[in-house]
């Protein structure tokens, strides 16, 4: 009877041991997957909230404060060297970034002085007031050169009245026709029936450019694949006048510039190549391009055919994913500048990095350029993009909690089996 009672206890112990070991393996897997989703892309919000921006701003200030030497007396020369080098390189974006970062980079005392001077001024934007206050910490000649380099306008005490427009002279014959601002007389280049003066064509290129790239593409030259595909997609979208497509077109022009100037990392180049392939699948685009280039035709006609081939090849789902990243790029450019966006894109490796770059631009503006100049890709880790609590994340947390509770129950049951309570000793009855 004693042996029969011990057998079930032994089997239960083995089962609990197997469950315990399995849970020990499963828990780290669930936990690591949850952390990965939260902080390496799946859980990064497309649209950052106010709390995430404020946290990123605080972390950015801490990083900028830690850039210089630990000795407060050496922080000013270090910052001045950075400003001077940016001035010599004519890097306007970095110059603005270092000037705006002065309150953090100069340490407690000098930083408070810059901040107080900026708050004491009343004219200009907040950035202009900070820049003017920071210029007080550089030599006078350098400050004047910086103002000229970055196009810093001096605040005017009184508005200056504009002189009246001169009337057309009667002796000059017929009055001159009005010319739109930014146009030059005699510039009448055409592209697919629309003027090259259209800003969209200036950013994207003409139909003739698209036709030339398509000939090289069908000939086997895929060296400029991203530029070619983005040009086709952008020219297709330029016919849409909903305003949102304008943002896409600006972003396309920035990516094309970055790709042609070799400013993109190999990882981000591959990422964009995959995105554009999803937007215009090669299995559909290549036959359409070969058909468009079969017959001899003028450049304009061939360009229109290539454009039609792109329009027929676009995959809506793939295009939607591409548009999401294009919106991020356009937002970075709006918060900083197109040239500053090229600097930030130079350290981006994937879509998560792109959203973190957007977060840096939201939190610090041009200061993000200074931080990227100093930290490189590590600067993106400063961005606290927050976690998107969707259904997948909730299920992950619930699974992790359930596994932890089950592990605790298994451990407690195992202890009870192998270390049973001793029965209470029977006390003698009577005396």
GIGIZI-V872389 format. One record per run of one state. SS is the DSSP state (alpha for helix, beta for strand, coil for the rest). FROM is the first residue (numbers start at 1). TO is the last residue. If there is no record, write none. Layout:
[[SS	FROM	TO] [SS	FROM	TO]]
This chain:
[[coil	1	1] [alpha	2	39] [coil	40	49] [alpha	50	65] [coil	66	71] [alpha	72	88] [coil	89	91] [alpha	92	100] [coil	101	101] [alpha	102	105] [coil	106	106] [alpha	107	120] [coil	121	125] [alpha	126	135] [coil	136	139] [alpha	140	150] [coil	151	169] [alpha	170	172] [coil	173	189] [beta	190	191] [coil	192	193] [beta	194	195] [coil	196	198] [alpha	199	204] [coil	205	206] [alpha	207	218] [coil	219	224] [alpha	225	237] [coil	238	243] [alpha	244	260] [coil	261	265] [alpha	266	279] [beta	280	280] [coil	281	281] [alpha	282	292] [coil	293	298] [alpha	299	313] [beta	314	314] [coil	315	315] [alpha	316	335] [coil	336	337] [alpha	338	345] [coil	346	350] [alpha	351	364] [coil	365	366] [alpha	367	382] [coil	383	390] [alpha	391	418] [coil	419	431]]
